[in-house]
Amino acid sequence: MSNNSIDIIKLGGAVITDKTEYKKIRLFELREICEQIGEWGNPCIIVHGAGSYGHIKAKEYDITSGFRESSQIQGLMQIRKDMHELSSIVVEELIKANLNAMNFQTSSLIYSENENMQYKYFLNPIQKAMQLGLIPVLSGDIVFVEDGDFNIISGDVIVEILANNFQVNRVIFITDVDGLMVVNPETNQKEYLINASVEDIKSLSFTSDISENTIDVTGSMKGKVESVLSILRSVNEVIIVNGQEGKRVLDVLKEKDAVCTRIK
């Protein structure tokens, strides 16, 4: 939609919240990341995950299974309320970092045609906001299903939709790990991937450091890797960087050397 190349920044739910405790924000980490984005200051779209503001209640009310009983409506309303709260906190910290951030409710812009997650969307407001110098902020959400009831759309899927509809240079995933972890076929040891191509990604075996106590209702590591491969059809580079380590986010944004996974 846009003729100007931008970056999309995904704030992982695990880096800005404690996913093991309901509605627990990692304010220090969030503030540090926002300050680094503010110091960089270039046009971008920001998408954040649900973290403990979404996943815990989504599992409690079994939202991923769609509508089964009336009690789920209470869960749906609570999750939407909680996600609005989280987005407001994110936007507030971005504004404190001198960024013209504005929150957009994902479920008002995107809905699903069917249970197979074929999406329809209206992104013109995002485009107009950027033309006015604003930084749109979206999040994972519960979306309505035209031939069903409701389901969850992850931040990663939102990034895919945006990457397919805007002129995007890079997608930067800010996480709580140093990058994609792979199993070295020669040593059978786990190690972080540094630089890779799409072909490399397709041939590798991935692992995950996700804790047993961590609740994630939006997909496994395999699903996230598939999402990265899909995004790379539309963008030049995907970067995965640890947002809890010093100024790595700023270094990546400024295209300096940093510990991270880069996939071109």
C-alpha positions in Angstrom: 0.0 0.0 0.0 2.8 2.4 0.9 5.5 3.5 -1.6 8.0 4.3 1.2 10.0 1.4 2.6 9.5 0.9 6.4 10.5 -1.5 9.1 8.1 -3.6 11.2 9.0 -4.1 14.8 7.5 -7.0 16.7 7.7 -6.7 20.5 7.4 -10.3 21.8 5.0 -10.9 24.6 7.7 -12.8 26.5 10.0 -9.8 26.6 7.5 -7.1 27.6 5.5 -9.3 30.1 6.1 -12.2 32.4 4.0 -14.9 30.6 3.8 -17.1 33.7 1.9 -14.5 35.8 -1.4 -12.9 34.8 -1.0 -9.3 33.7 2.5 -8.9 34.9 4.3 -6.2 32.8 8.1 -6.1 32.4 8.1 -2.3 32.6 11.9 -1.9 32.8 12.5 -4.0 29.7 9.6 -2.3 27.8 10.9 1.1 28.7 14.4 0.3 27.6 13.3 -1.1 24.3 11.0 1.9 23.6 13.8 4.3 24.4 16.1 2.6 21.9 13.3 2.7 19.2 12.9 6.4 20.1 16.6 7.1 19.8 16.5 5.5 16.3 13.4 7.4 15.4 12.6 6.2 11.9 9.1 5.4 10.4 7.8 2.0 11.4 4.9 -0.1 12.4 5.0 -1.7 15.8 3.2 -5.0 16.7 3.2 -6.4 20.2 2.3 -9.8 21.5 -0.3 -10.6 24.1 2.0 -12.1 26.7 0.4 -12.6 30.1 -2.4 -10.2 29.2 -3.8 -12.6 26.6 -2.4 -16.2 26.7 -3.4 -17.1 30.3 -7.1 -16.1 30.0 -7.2 -17.5 26.4 -6.2 -20.9 27.8 -8.5 -20.6 30.8 -11.5 -20.0 28.5 -10.3 -22.3 25.7 -10.6 -19.5 23.2 -8.6 -21.3 20.5 -11.4 -23.9 20.2 -13.9 -21.3 19.1 -17.3 -20.7 20.7 -18.6 -23.6 22.7 -20.4 -22.2 25.7 -21.6 -18.8 26.9 -18.9 -18.5 29.6 -16.4 -17.9 26.8 -18.0 -14.6 26.1 -16.9 -13.4 29.5 -13.4 -14.5 28.6 -13.5 -12.8 25.3 -14.5 -9.5 26.9 -11.9 -9.8 29.6 -9.1 -10.5 27.1 -10.1 -7.6 24.9 -10.1 -5.3 28.0 -6.7 -6.7 29.1 -5.2 -6.2 25.7 -6.4 -2.6 25.5 -4.7 -2.1 28.9 -1.4 -3.6 27.6 -1.5 -1.6 24.4 -2.1 1.6 26.3 1.0 0.9 28.4 3.1 0.2 25.3 1.9 3.3 23.6 2.5 5.4 26.7 6.1 4.2 26.9 6.6 4.9 23.2 5.2 8.4 23.6 7.6 9.0 26.6 10.4 8.0 24.2 9.3 10.9 21.9 7.5 8.7 19.3 4.1 9.6 17.8 2.6 6.3 18.6 -1.1 5.5 18.2 -2.9 2.3 19.1 -5.1 0.5 16.5 -7.4 -2.3 17.7 -6.5 -5.3 15.5 -10.0 -6.9 15.6 -11.5 -3.7 14.2 -9.2 -4.0 11.1 -8.9 -7.7 10.5 -11.4 -10.6 10.6 -11.3 -14.2 9.4 -13.3 -15.6 6.6 -13.3 -19.1 8.0 -11.8 -21.5 10.5 -8.8 -22.0 8.2 -7.6 -18.5 9.1 -8.1 -16.8 5.7 -8.2 -13.2 6.6 -9.9 -10.1 5.3 -8.6 -6.7 6.4 -8.9 -2.9 6.0 -5.5 -1.3 6.4 -6.2 2.2 4.9 -6.3 3.8 8.4 -2.7 2.4 9.1 -1.5 3.9 5.8 -3.1 7.3 6.5 -1.7 7.4 10.1 1.8 6.8 8.7 1.3 9.6 6.1 0.6 11.9 9.0 3.8 10.9 10.7 2.3 8.5 13.3 3.6 5.1 14.3 0.7 2.6 14.3 0.7 0.1 17.1 -1.2 -3.2 16.8 -1.3 -6.3 18.9 -2.3 -9.9 18.9 -6.1 -10.2 19.4 -9.3 -12.2 19.2 -10.8 -11.8 15.8 -14.3 -12.7 14.6 -14.8 -15.4 12.1 -17.3 -14.9 9.3 -18.3 -18.6 8.9 -17.7 -19.3 12.6 -17.5 -17.4 15.8 -14.0 -16.1 16.9 -10.4 -17.1 17.1 -7.0 -15.8 18.0 -4.7 -13.9 15.6 -1.1 -13.8 16.8 1.3 -10.9 16.5 3.3 -12.9 14.0 0.4 -13.4 11.7 -0.4 -9.6 11.9 3.2 -9.0 10.9 2.8 -11.3 7.9 -0.3 -9.4 6.8 1.4 -6.0 7.1 4.5 -7.2 5.3 2.4 -8.4 2.4 0.6 -5.0 2.1 3.2 -2.4 2.8 6.7 -1.8 1.3 8.7 -3.3 4.1 12.5 -3.5 4.3 13.1 -5.4 7.5 11.0 -7.2 10.1 12.6 -7.1 13.6 11.5 -9.6 16.2 12.4 -8.4 19.7 12.4 -11.4 22.0 13.8 -12.7 25.3 16.4 -15.0 23.6 19.5 -14.4 21.5 17.9 -15.7 18.2 16.7 -18.9 16.6 18.1 -21.9 18.3 19.1 -24.8 16.0 20.5 -28.3 16.4 23.9 -28.5 14.7 23.8 -31.6 12.6 27.5 -32.3 13.0 27.7 -32.0 16.7 24.1 -32.6 17.6 24.4 -29.6 20.0 22.1 -26.7 20.4 23.3 -23.3 19.2 22.0 -20.0 18.1 21.8 -19.3 14.4 23.7 -16.1 13.4 23.3 -15.5 9.6 21.2 -17.6 7.3 19.3 -17.7 4.0 15.8 -19.0 3.4 17.3 -22.2 2.0 19.3 -22.6 5.3 16.2 -22.2 7.4 14.3 -24.8 5.4 17.0 -27.4 6.0 17.6 -26.9 9.7 16.2 -28.5 12.8 14.9 -26.0 15.4 14.6 -26.3 19.2 13.1 -24.0 21.8 14.0 -22.8 25.3 10.4 -22.1 26.3 9.8 -22.9 29.9 7.2 -25.6 30.9 5.5 -22.9 32.9 5.1 -20.6 29.9 1.7 -20.5 28.3 1.5 -19.8 24.6 -1.7 -20.4 22.7 -0.6 -19.0 19.3 1.7 -21.8 18.1 4.9 -23.7 18.5 8.5 -22.8 17.5 7.8 -24.7 14.2 4.9 -22.3 13.6 7.0 -19.3 14.2 9.7 -20.5 11.8 7.0 -21.0 9.2 5.8 -17.5 9.8 9.4 -16.2 9.3 9.6 -18.0 6.0 6.3 -16.5 4.9 7.4 -13.0 5.8 10.6 -13.4 3.9 8.6 -13.7 0.7 7.8 -10.0 1.1 10.8 -8.4 2.9 14.6 -8.3 2.5 15.5 -9.4 6.0 14.1 -10.8 9.2 16.1 -10.2 12.4 15.6 -11.8 15.8 17.2 -9.9 18.7 17.2 -10.1 22.4 15.5 -7.1 23.9 16.9 -7.7 27.4 20.5 -7.3 26.5 22.0 -3.8 26.6 21.6 -1.8 23.4 21.3 -4.6 21.0 17.9 -3.4 19.7 19.4 0.0 18.9 22.4 -1.5 17.2 20.2 -3.7 15.0 17.9 -0.7 14.1 21.0 1.3 13.2 22.3 -1.6 11.1 25.3 -2.1 13.4 26.8 -5.5 14.3 24.9 -7.1 17.2 24.3 -10.6 18.6 21.2 -11.7 16.8 19.8 -14.0 14.1 19.7 -12.4 10.6 17.8 -14.2 7.8 17.9 -12.7 4.3 
